[in-house]
């Protein structure tokens, strides 16, 4: 990039130290904290990643806490506080945020149709419970406040300009912008440079002698006022042949960066122009991309009617050695007297109220500059020449006047520090727009926000089709699918049967035993696998059997795996679950639960003592990759129970730890976990009246039989497997570094409210080798 253009940016891939975890990690031992702090001093990973730990005690994340995460994902730690309930490392390496909302579904639907939701349960390692839905779920998670939303949006629209009372009075008719464009709002085609203007300002044109080897973009479509805008910015260096391209950034109209490439020049580099470009020899050494590669990629990305927006765009096109017929140059759009041009840094501050090209950064950020030019063009189209002329930019350009009005320009830090700042305001500060795809006929105040691009569709299928096209063009997208919920009575019946099923899965029958068996010894034996809710002697059979109901599913499964077919009290016993219509697919369900992405790195242990945690920390070198120790407590007494869950970085480290803990030194019983933590917290509140004696057959109510016989496309059961797969395909099409959230908001009925469920992950998330421990 030319030095006189004064574009600026950030370090290329400079590492930032990680902060300590929030204070909600109560009880973490000092020894493990020291290891964590040591890990924080290691060089940061090159990809954004989420921690495996949710700090919420009951695994419930409120709508306000969701909003915390979304704001942090947009702005980063320098502008907003970190989320209080999870950790997002290396936010600056996030590329996009996509939120899928499955309206009409809840946590109950997810676990009722767990086997059908194949992709979602395997792809997303982080799951959490959501409170029952409010009247406006979307407004809550975005941070829009009811009744104030309209006023807030109007303030946002006016906040970019200084108040008129502070401006120097000026004769608008003499303003060069009014003289060129008039005082009324103009359309996009009016802002394009004419062929004569492009020739005057030395843009590369076909037929020019100095452009003989230039490559045309092949954009020759018909231009309309709805043609798409793309912000373009390039950085250059000095070579033996002059100035050559070292970086190109292309930003779509929604604010999403669709192309950001480092380019190695063909000739010997004499000056990297690091203070302007941010490019160094070390950065450019491993790069293999050449100018011809960039030209080919740019031609494939731009649609036939694309309009390129830039600041001194002629220099960028010459660096690219490309010809493009439709351009808006912000250095010429904001016309100045006597043929001079305003600098991009000045226009960004005076018009948009944003600081770019900050002096504490090394070099320019091409993506930031491209996005800023795009926002300046949109602002001109939205407010028109008169609004710009009233600013008296010539007066503001002097240092003294700029300082005098500086207090009235928007200050990013002040805006985002306000507790009620919304995600939309954060995006607005970054010069970005939010994409909202929905089939809801009545949308919330979200759809009326000025920097929200709302696309209303007629069906879920159309929402999906639009998502494939639009999501890559926006840095932040909300995609809302809507499904017909079950009737209130059917939902309540489903809830009861779901809890009954989990109770029966946690129940085992064992026997036969001799009539003289030692019941105390048998209870001690079965209790060694986990906490027992009840144990009864079955005398209806020829020889006695035991019915043991465990508190946790893992204990029941461990008892079956350890004792089935084993000689106990002189008899070879069989240990099995009751066979009912609710447990017919139990083995399949257990296998799938074990493969759940949240469970794969977690192990269950039984027989732990009160000193287990201290003993574990003393030998922490044996358990590399340990991320969390979950020690359940009795709800009444508050005492620690004799089982726990250990969460590790991955399946391999969890398996190694399990082998050690089951060995002769520790003598614990355990297996890989089956119950996601948020579900375990939900099932702990199982009301006694919802249980039934094991083995009693439940006949599906006629309403459910009829519902399952007349499945429609948007029925929750069929939606589970059909739309789970469709969302999976859409997820796989997302770019690396995309933060993706799947939200089932929950449902309300006359029988009560049902909690929602959230799943989240980062596409191609790179796991760190540094453990983060929550105790």
Residue pairs with C-beta under 8 A, 6 or more apart in sequence:
1 7
1 233
1 234
1 235
1 236
1 273
1 276
1 277
1 315
1 364
1 366
2 236
2 243
2 276
2 312
2 315
3 273
3 275
3 276
5 311
5 312
5 315
5 343
5 344
6 276
6 343
6 344
6 345
6 357
7 233
7 235
7 276
7 311
7 344
7 345
7 356
7 357
7 364
7 365
7 366
7 369
8 276
8 345
8 356
8 357
8 358
8 361
8 363
8 364
8 365
8 368
8 369
9 278
9 357
9 361
9 363
9 364
9 365
9 366
9 367
9 368
9 369
10 278
10 361
10 362
10 363
10 365
10 368
11 278
11 361
11 362
11 363
12 278
12 279
12 280
12 283
12 363
13 46
13 283
15 43
15 44
16 44
16 90
16 92
17 40
17 41
17 44
18 40
18 44
18 89
19 40
19 77
19 82
20 36
20 37
20 40
21 36
21 51
21 53
21 55
21 87
21 772
21 774
22 55
22 82
22 84
24 55
24 84
24 85
25 53
25 55
25 773
25 774
25 775
26 775
27 775
28 773
28 774
28 775
29 613
29 614
29 617
29 775
31 617
31 618
31 620
32 617
32 620
32 773
32 775
33 773
35 620
35 771
35 773
36 770
36 771
36 772
36 773
39 768
39 770
39 771
39 772
40 770
42 770
44 89
44 90
45 89
45 90
45 93
45 766
45 768
46 90
46 93
46 766
47 90
47 93
47 736
47 737
47 762
47 764
47 765
47 766
48 88
48 89
48 90
48 91
48 92
48 93
48 94
48 737
48 739
48 762
48 765
49 88
49 89
49 90
49 762
49 765
49 766
49 767
49 768
50 86
50 87
50 88
50 89
50 126
50 739
50 760
50 761
50 762
50 765
51 86
51 87
51 88
51 89
51 627
51 772
52 125
52 126
52 601
52 627
52 628
52 647
52 649
52 772
53 86
53 87
53 627
53 628
53 647
53 772
53 774
54 61
54 85
54 86
54 126
54 128
54 677
54 678
55 84
55 85
55 86
55 774
56 65
56 85
56 128
58 129
58 681
59 128
59 129
59 677
59 678
59 681
60 128
60 129
60 130
60 131
60 678
60 681
60 755
61 85
61 128
61 129
61 130
61 758
62 131
63 130
63 131
63 134
63 137
63 140
63 141
64 140
64 143
65 83
65 84
65 85
66 130
66 141
66 741
66 743
66 758
67 140
67 141
67 142
67 143
67 422
67 423
68 80
68 81
68 83
68 84
68 85
69 83
69 85
69 86
69 88
70 97
70 99
70 141
70 142
70 143
70 423
70 476
71 80
71 143
71 416
71 421
71 423
71 426
72 80
72 81
72 82
72 83
72 88
72 91
73 88
73 91
73 94
73 97
73 739
74 97
74 423
74 426
74 427
74 430
74 432
74 475
74 476
75 416
75 426
75 429
75 430
76 91
76 92
77 91
79 412
79 413
79 416
79 426
80 416
80 417
80 421
80 426
82 88
85 128
86 126
87 772
88 94
88 739
89 768
93 737
94 737
94 738
94 739
94 762
95 257
95 475
95 735
95 736
95 737
95 738
96 256
96 471
96 474
96 475
96 476
96 477
96 734
96 735
96 737
96 738
96 739
97 475
97 476
97 477
97 738
97 739
97 741
98 471
98 476
98 477
98 479
98 734
98 738
98 739
98 740
98 741
99 141
99 477
99 478
99 479
99 740
99 741
99 743
100 479
100 480
100 481
100 727
100 740
100 741
100 742
100 743
101 137
101 138
101 478
101 479
101 480
101 481
101 743
101 745
102 481
102 483
102 719
102 723
102 742
102 743
102 744
102 745
103 137
103 440
103 480
103 481
103 482
103 483
103 745
104 482
104 483
104 484
104 485
104 716
104 747
105 483
105 485
105 716
105 719
105 744
105 745
105 747
106 744
106 745
106 746
106 747
106 754
106 755
106 756
106 757
107 129
107 130
107 678
107 679
107 682
107 744
107 746
107 754
107 755
107 756
107 757
108 491
108 494
108 495
108 498
108 747
108 754
108 755
109 716
109 720
109 744
110 117
110 120
110 720
110 744
110 757
111 498
111 679
112 494
112 498
113 716
113 717
113 720
113 721
114 121
114 589
114 592
114 593
115 585
115 588
115 589
115 592
116 717
116 720
116 721
116 724
117 720
117 721
117 724
118 721
118 724
118 725
119 724
119 725
119 727
119 728
119 731
120 724
120 727
120 728
120 742
120 759
121 592
121 596
121 597
122 595
122 596
122 597
123 597
123 728
123 731
123 761
124 597
124 598
124 740
124 742
124 759
124 760
124 761
125 597
125 598
125 601
125 761
126 598
126 759
126 760
126 761
127 598
127 676
127 678
127 757
127 758
127 759
128 678
128 757
128 758
128 760
129 678
129 681
129 682
129 755
129 756
129 757
129 758
130 743
130 744
130 745
130 746
130 755
130 756
130 757
130 758
131 746
131 755
131 756
132 746
132 747
132 748
132 753
132 754
132 755
132 756
133 745
133 746
133 747
133 748
133 753
133 756
134 140
136 146
136 444
136 445
137 745
138 444
138 446
138 478
138 480
139 145
139 146
139 149
139 444
139 445
139 446
141 743
142 422
142 423
142 424
142 446
142 478
143 420
143 421
143 422
143 423
143 424
143 425
144 152
144 422
144 424
144 444
144 445
144 446
144 449
145 152
145 420
145 422
146 445
149 445
149 448
149 449
150 445
150 448
152 422
152 425
153 424
153 448
153 449
153 450
156 424
156 425
156 428
156 450
156 451
157 450
159 353
159 410
160 351
160 352
160 353
160 379
160 410
161 351
161 387
161 391
162 391
162 405
162 408
162 409
163 408
164 390
166 404
166 405
166 408
167 390
167 391
167 392
167 395
167 405
168 392
168 395
168 401
170 389
170 390
170 392
170 395
172 178
172 183
172 386
172 389
172 390
173 179
175 389
175 392
176 335
176 336
176 337
177 334
177 335
177 385
177 388
177 389
178 385
178 386
178 389
179 335
180 335
180 385
181 190
181 385
182 385
183 384
183 385
183 386
183 389
184 384
184 385
184 386
185 381
185 383
185 384
185 385
186 380
186 381
186 384
186 385
187 225
187 381
188 223
188 224
188 225
188 226
188 227
188 229
188 307
188 381
189 223
189 224
189 225
191 328
191 333
191 377
191 380
191 381
192 223
192 307
192 326
192 327
192 328
193 201
193 203
193 327
193 328
193 329
193 332
195 205
195 325
197 332
198 205
198 314
198 327
199 205
201 314
201 329
201 332
202 314
203 313
203 314
203 317
203 327
204 210
204 211
204 214
204 314
204 317
204 318
204 321
204 322
204 323
205 211
205 323
206 214
206 216
206 323
211 323
213 321
214 321
214 322
214 323
215 295
215 299
215 321
215 322
215 323
216 322
216 323
216 324
217 298
217 299
217 302
217 306
217 322
217 323
217 324
218 299
218 304
219 302
219 303
219 304
219 305
219 306
219 324
219 325
219 326
220 304
220 325
221 227
221 303
221 304
221 305
222 305
223 305
223 307
223 326
224 305
227 305
227 306
227 307
227 326
228 252
228 253
228 303
228 305
228 306
228 307
229 253
229 307
229 309
229 328
229 374
229 377
229 378
230 250
230 251
230 252
230 253
230 258
230 302
230 306
230 307
230 308
230 309
230 374
231 249
231 250
231 251
231 309
231 310
231 370
231 371
231 372
231 373
231 374
232 248
232 249
232 250
232 251
232 308
232 309
232 310
232 313
232 316
232 370
232 373
233 248
233 249
233 310
233 311
233 316
233 366
233 367
233 369
233 370
233 373
234 245
234 247
234 248
234 249
234 315
234 316
234 319
234 320
234 366
235 245
235 246
235 247
235 248
235 273
235 276
235 277
235 278
235 279
235 363
235 364
235 366
236 243
236 244
236 245
236 246
236 273
236 277
236 315
236 319
237 243
237 244
237 246
237 265
237 269
237 270
237 271
237 272
237 273
237 277
237 279
238 244
238 269
238 270
238 271
238 273
239 265
239 266
239 267
239 268
239 269
239 270
240 267
240 268
240 270
241 266
241 267
243 319
244 265
244 266
244 267
244 291
244 319
245 263
245 265
245 291
245 294
245 319
245 320
246 262
246 263
246 264
246 265
246 272
246 277
246 279
246 284
247 260
247 261
247 262
247 263
247 277
247 279
247 366
248 259
248 260
248 261
248 263
248 294
248 298
248 320
248 366
249 257
249 259
249 260
249 366
249 367
249 369
249 370
250 257
250 258
250 259
250 260
250 298
250 301
250 370
251 257
251 258
251 367
251 370
251 371
251 374
252 258
252 472
252 473
252 474
253 374
253 378
253 433
253 473
254 432
254 433
254 435
254 453
254 470
254 473
254 474
254 475
255 371
255 374
255 375
255 427
255 430
255 431
255 432
255 433
255 474
255 475
256 432
256 472
256 473
256 474
256 475
257 367
257 370
257 371
257 475
258 301
258 472
258 473
259 297
259 298
259 301
260 366
260 367
261 289
261 293
261 294
261 297
262 279
262 283
262 284
262 287
262 289
263 287
263 289
263 290
263 291
263 293
263 294
264 284
264 287
264 288
264 289
264 290
265 291
266 290
266 291
269 281
269 284
272 279
272 280
272 281
272 284
273 279
274 280
274 362
274 363
275 362
275 363
276 363
276 364
277 363
277 364
278 361
278 362
278 363
278 364
278 365
279 363
291 320
291 321
294 320
295 320
295 321
295 322
298 320
298 322
302 308
302 324
305 326
306 324
306 326
307 326
307 327
307 328
308 317
308 324
308 326
308 327
308 328
309 327
309 328
309 329
309 330
309 373
309 374
309 377
310 316
310 327
310 328
310 329
310 330
310 370
310 373
311 329
311 330
311 331
311 344
311 369
311 372
311 373
312 329
312 331
312 341
313 327
313 328
313 329
314 329
317 323
317 324
317 327
328 377
330 344
330 347
330 373
330 376
330 377
331 341
331 342
331 344
332 341
333 376
333 377
333 380
334 342
334 347
334 351
334 376
334 380
334 388
334 393
336 342
336 393
336 394
337 394
342 393
342 397
344 356
344 357
344 369
344 372
344 373
345 356
345 357
346 396
346 397
346 402
347 372
347 376
347 393
348 354
348 355
348 356
348 372
348 376
349 355
349 356
349 402
349 409
350 391
350 393
350 396
350 397
350 402
350 409
351 376
351 379
351 388
351 391
352 372
352 375
352 376
352 379
352 410
352 431
353 409
353 410
353 411
353 412
354 372
354 410
354 412
354 429
354 431
355 412
356 365
356 368
356 369
356 372
357 364
357 369
371 430
371 431
371 432
372 431
374 431
375 431
380 388
395 401
396 402
396 405
410 429
412 429
415 421
415 425
415 429
416 425
416 426
416 429
423 434
423 476
424 434
424 446
424 449
424 451
424 452
427 433
427 434
427 451
427 475
427 476
428 451
430 475
432 451
432 474
432 475
432 476
433 451
433 452
433 453
433 474
433 476
434 446
434 449
434 451
434 452
434 453
434 474
434 476
434 477
434 478
435 452
435 453
435 455
435 470
435 471
435 473
435 474
435 476
435 477
435 478
436 443
436 446
436 447
436 452
436 453
436 454
436 455
436 477
436 478
436 480
437 455
437 457
437 463
437 466
437 467
437 470
437 477
437 478
437 479
437 480
438 447
438 454
438 455
438 456
438 457
438 463
438 478
438 480
438 482
439 456
439 457
439 458
439 459
439 460
439 462
439 463
439 480
439 481
439 482
440 456
440 480
440 482
441 456
443 454
443 456
446 452
446 454
446 478
447 454
447 456
453 470
453 474
455 466
455 470
457 463
457 466
460 481
460 482
460 483
460 714
460 723
463 479
463 480
463 481
464 481
464 726
464 730
467 477
467 479
467 730
468 730
468 733
470 477
471 477
471 479
471 730
471 734
472 735
481 723
482 714
483 714
483 715
483 716
483 719
483 723
484 712
484 714
484 715
484 716
485 491
485 716
485 747
485 749
486 494
486 707
486 716
487 703
488 749
488 750
488 751
489 703
489 751
490 701
490 703
490 704
490 707
491 747
491 749
491 751
491 754
492 749
492 751
492 752
493 701
493 703
493 704
494 704
495 754
496 690
497 582
497 698
499 683
499 686
499 690
499 691
500 582
500 690
500 691
500 692
500 698
501 582
501 583
502 553
502 683
502 686
503 549
503 686
503 691
503 694
504 577
504 578
504 580
504 582
504 583
504 694
505 553
505 556
505 577
505 583
505 586
505 589
505 590
506 533
506 549
506 550
506 551
506 552
506 553
506 555
506 556
507 547
507 548
507 549
507 550
507 556
507 577
507 578
507 694
508 547
508 548
508 550
508 556
508 559
508 560
508 575
508 576
508 577
509 538
509 545
509 546
509 547
509 548
509 575
509 576
509 577
509 578
509 694
510 526
510 545
510 546
510 548
510 559
510 563
510 573
510 574
510 575
511 538
511 541
511 543
511 544
511 545
511 546
511 573
511 574
512 541
512 542
512 543
512 544
512 545
512 571
512 573
513 522
513 543
513 544
513 545
513 546
513 568
513 569
513 571
513 573
514 543
514 544
514 569
514 570
514 571
515 543
515 544
517 544
517 569
518 569
519 537
521 569
522 546
522 568
522 569
523 532
523 535
525 563
525 568
526 532
526 535
526 546
526 548
526 559
528 606
528 607
528 669
529 550
529 555
529 556
529 558
529 559
529 562
529 606
529 669
530 550
530 551
530 552
530 554
530 555
530 556
530 558
530 559
530 604
530 606
530 643
531 550
531 551
531 552
531 555
531 641
531 642
531 643
532 548
532 549
532 550
532 551
532 555
533 549
533 550
533 551
534 547
534 548
534 549
535 546
535 547
535 548
535 549
536 546
536 547
537 544
537 545
537 546
537 547
538 544
538 545
538 546
538 547
543 571
547 694
548 556
548 559
549 694
550 556
550 559
552 604
552 643
552 675
552 680
553 590
553 593
553 674
553 675
554 604
554 671
554 673
554 674
554 675
555 604
555 606
555 643
556 577
557 590
557 671
557 674
558 604
558 606
558 669
558 670
558 671
559 575
560 575
560 576
560 577
561 671
562 669
563 573
563 575
564 573
564 574
564 575
564 576
565 572
565 573
565 574
566 572
566 573
567 573
577 583
577 586
578 694
578 695
579 695
580 694
580 695
580 696
580 697
580 698
581 697
581 698
582 698
590 674
593 599
593 674
593 675
594 600
594 672
594 673
594 674
596 676
598 676
598 677
599 672
599 673
599 674
599 675
599 676
600 650
600 651
600 654
600 672
601 627
601 647
601 648
601 649
601 650
601 651
601 653
601 654
602 645
602 646
602 647
602 648
602 654
602 672
602 673
603 645
603 646
603 648
603 654
603 657
603 658
603 661
603 670
603 671
603 672
603 673
604 643
604 644
604 645
604 670
604 671
604 672
604 673
604 674
605 643
605 644
605 645
605 646
605 661
605 668
605 669
605 670
606 642
606 643
606 668
606 669
606 670
607 642
607 643
607 667
607 668
607 669
608 631
608 642
608 643
608 644
608 668
609 642
610 640
612 631
612 644
613 629
613 631
613 775
616 623
616 629
620 626
622 657
622 660
623 646
623 648
623 653
623 657
623 660
624 653
624 771
625 648
625 649
625 650
625 653
625 654
625 657
625 769
625 771
626 646
626 647
626 648
626 649
626 653
626 657
626 771
626 773
627 647
627 648
627 649
627 771
627 772
627 773
627 774
628 645
628 646
628 647
628 773
628 774
628 775
629 644
629 645
629 646
629 647
629 773
629 774
629 775
630 644
630 645
630 646
630 647
630 677
631 640
631 641
631 644
631 775
632 640
632 641
632 643
632 644
633 639
633 640
633 641
634 640
634 641
635 684
645 673
645 677
646 654
646 657
647 654
648 654
648 657
649 767
649 768
649 769
649 771
650 767
654 672
655 672
658 670
658 671
658 672
660 666
661 668
661 670
662 668
662 669
662 670
675 683
678 757
682 755
692 698
707 715
708 717
711 717
711 718
712 718
713 719
713 722
727 742
731 740
731 763
734 740
734 763
735 763
736 763
736 764
737 762
737 763
737 764
738 762
738 763
739 760
739 761
739 762
740 760
740 761
740 762
740 763
741 758
741 759
741 760
742 758
742 759
742 760
743 756
743 757
743 758
744 756
744 757
744 758
745 756
746 753
746 754
746 755
746 756
746 757
747 753
747 754
748 754
